[in-house]
Structure formats: C-alpha cells, structure tokens
C-alpha cells in the first residue's frame, strides 16, 4: 500500500514540475497596451500594404475568372480546345 502511495506522490511531483517548468520557460508575451506608437504605426502601415496587395491580386484573378466564364458560357466553344490566355 505504501509503494502505491509513494508512486502517486512521485507522479504528482513530476507532473507539477513539468507543468510549472513550461510556464517559466516560455517568453513573456507583450500586452497590446504596452506597444509603442511607432510599432503600432509600423504594423498599421504593413497591414495597409498587405491589403493593397490582396486587392491587386483579386482584381487580376477576377479578370481571369471573367475570361474563363465567357469561354465556359459560349456555345460555339463546345468540343474545341481552350485558347491560351
């Protein structure tokens, strides 16, 4: 009976050790309120650039989708190979 109790205590100690060790090993995460205005401005500018790139890609893909849609809807292209765009 004592060996079972000792094994449980050791197992609990190991779990507690590993559980608290991971908390102390992880780097502290900065809170959103602690960011400097320069960092916020940089991130805002980066987000704007990414949004502009996404809009450009969407416009290009829409042109290709419209072209493919016109080929697919045209009855005189049935059975013919698609022309290169």
C-alpha positions as CSV (number, residue, x, y, z in Angstrom):
1,X,0.0,0.0,0.0
2,X,2.9,2.4,0.8
3,X,4.5,1.8,-2.6
4,X,1.4,2.8,-4.4
5,X,1.2,6.0,-2.3
6,X,4.9,6.7,-3.0
7,X,4.4,6.2,-6.8
8,X,1.4,8.6,-6.8
9,X,3.3,11.2,-4.9
10,X,6.3,10.9,-7.3
11,X,4.0,11.0,-10.3
12,X,2.2,14.1,-8.9
13,X,5.6,15.8,-8.2
14,X,6.8,15.1,-11.8
15,X,3.6,16.5,-13.3
16,X,3.8,19.6,-11.1
17,X,7.5,20.0,-12.0
18,X,6.8,19.7,-15.8
19,X,3.7,21.9,-15.6
20,X,5.4,24.8,-13.8
21,X,8.6,24.4,-15.8
22,X,6.9,25.2,-19.1
23,X,5.3,28.3,-17.7
24,X,8.7,29.7,-16.6
25,X,10.4,28.6,-19.9
26,X,8.0,30.5,-22.2
27,X,8.9,34.0,-23.1
28,X,6.7,36.7,-21.7
29,X,4.1,37.9,-24.3
30,X,3.7,41.7,-24.6
31,X,0.3,43.0,-23.8
32,X,-1.5,45.0,-26.5
33,X,-1.4,48.1,-24.3
34,X,2.4,48.1,-24.0
35,X,3.1,48.6,-27.7
36,X,4.8,51.8,-28.6
37,X,3.2,54.2,-31.1
38,X,6.0,53.5,-33.6
39,X,5.3,49.8,-33.5
40,X,1.6,50.4,-34.0
41,X,2.2,52.7,-36.9
42,X,4.6,50.2,-38.5
43,X,2.1,47.4,-38.1
44,X,-0.7,49.6,-39.4
45,X,1.3,50.5,-42.5
46,X,2.2,46.9,-43.1
47,X,-1.4,45.9,-42.9
48,X,-2.3,48.6,-45.4
49,X,0.4,47.3,-47.8
50,X,-0.9,43.7,-47.5
51,X,-4.4,44.8,-48.1
52,X,-3.4,46.7,-51.2
53,X,-1.6,43.6,-52.5
54,X,-4.6,41.4,-51.8
55,X,-6.9,43.8,-53.7
56,X,-4.5,43.8,-56.7
57,X,-4.4,40.0,-56.7
58,X,-8.2,39.9,-56.5
59,X,-8.5,42.2,-59.5
60,X,-6.2,40.1,-61.6
61,X,-7.9,36.9,-60.6
62,X,-11.3,38.4,-61.4
63,X,-10.1,39.3,-64.9
64,X,-9.1,35.7,-65.5
65,X,-12.3,34.4,-63.9
66,X,-14.4,36.6,-66.2
67,X,-12.4,35.3,-69.3
68,X,-12.9,31.7,-68.2
69,X,-16.5,32.3,-67.5
70,X,-17.1,33.7,-71.0
71,X,-15.4,30.7,-72.6
72,X,-17.4,28.3,-70.5
73,X,-20.7,30.0,-71.3
74,X,-20.1,30.3,-75.1
75,X,-21.9,27.6,-77.0
76,X,-19.6,27.7,-80.0
77,X,-16.6,26.6,-77.9
78,X,-18.0,23.2,-77.0
79,X,-15.6,20.5,-78.1
80,X,-12.9,22.9,-79.1
81,X,-9.7,23.3,-77.0
82,X,-9.4,26.5,-74.9
83,X,-7.2,29.2,-76.4
84,X,-4.2,30.3,-74.4
85,X,-4.7,33.5,-72.4
